[in-house]
């Protein structure tokens, strides 16, 4: 299984970024997919989840600003991030866990300047 994340960058507060994660080596449509993030000096935290049937869940800190979506035909999961804040600065990771097997993407840096 490989998870390849892309789309990070530097943006001013209030701006937007869209992250994308391309999955391979698995039957994508049956997997729940997540985005995590880890800021310097902090623990990795769950940001958003999308199940195989499209149900979504978000951390309180990003509700109303971030949207997770998936394209089963392309085996991709995206994270649209709007109204970005400096506290959203972190490395963002694509993740999936199934049958006790955990896979992480390589991470993509998001930096929000004030």
PERADA-V74597 format. One record per residue. SS is DSSP state (2 for helix, 1 for strand, 0 for the rest). PHI is phi as a letter, one per 30 degrees, with the letter a starting at -180 (* if undefined). Layout:
ss=SS phi=PHI
ss=SS phi=PHI
This chain:
ss=0 phi=*
ss=1 phi=b
ss=1 phi=b
ss=1 phi=c
ss=1 phi=c
ss=1 phi=a
ss=0 phi=j
ss=0 phi=d
ss=1 phi=l
ss=1 phi=c
ss=1 phi=b
ss=1 phi=d
ss=0 phi=e
ss=0 phi=j
ss=0 phi=d
ss=0 phi=b
ss=1 phi=b
ss=1 phi=b
ss=1 phi=c
ss=1 phi=b
ss=1 phi=b
ss=1 phi=c
ss=1 phi=c
ss=1 phi=b
ss=0 phi=i
ss=0 phi=a
ss=0 phi=d
ss=2 phi=e
ss=2 phi=d
ss=2 phi=c
ss=0 phi=c
ss=0 phi=d
ss=1 phi=c
ss=1 phi=b
ss=1 phi=c
ss=1 phi=c
ss=1 phi=b
ss=1 phi=b
ss=0 phi=d
ss=0 phi=e
ss=0 phi=i
ss=0 phi=b
ss=0 phi=d
ss=0 phi=d
ss=1 phi=b
ss=1 phi=d
ss=1 phi=c
ss=1 phi=a
ss=1 phi=b
ss=1 phi=b
ss=0 phi=d
ss=0 phi=d
ss=0 phi=c
ss=0 phi=j
ss=0 phi=d
ss=1 phi=b
ss=1 phi=b
ss=1 phi=b
ss=0 phi=d
ss=0 phi=e
ss=0 phi=d
ss=0 phi=c
ss=0 phi=e
ss=0 phi=i
ss=0 phi=c
ss=1 phi=c
ss=1 phi=b
ss=1 phi=c
ss=1 phi=b
ss=1 phi=b
ss=1 phi=b
ss=0 phi=d
ss=0 phi=d
ss=0 phi=c
ss=0 phi=h
ss=1 phi=b
ss=1 phi=b
ss=1 phi=c
ss=1 phi=b
ss=1 phi=d
ss=1 phi=c
ss=0 phi=c
ss=0 phi=h
ss=0 phi=d
ss=0 phi=b
ss=2 phi=e
ss=2 phi=d
ss=2 phi=d
ss=0 phi=d
ss=1 phi=a
ss=1 phi=c
ss=1 phi=c
ss=1 phi=b
ss=1 phi=d
ss=1 phi=b
ss=1 phi=b
ss=1 phi=b
ss=1 phi=a
ss=0 phi=h
ss=0 phi=i
ss=1 phi=c
ss=1 phi=c
ss=1 phi=b
ss=1 phi=b
ss=0 phi=d
ss=0 phi=d
ss=0 phi=j
ss=1 phi=b
ss=1 phi=d
ss=1 phi=c
ss=1 phi=b
ss=1 phi=c
ss=1 phi=c
ss=0 phi=d
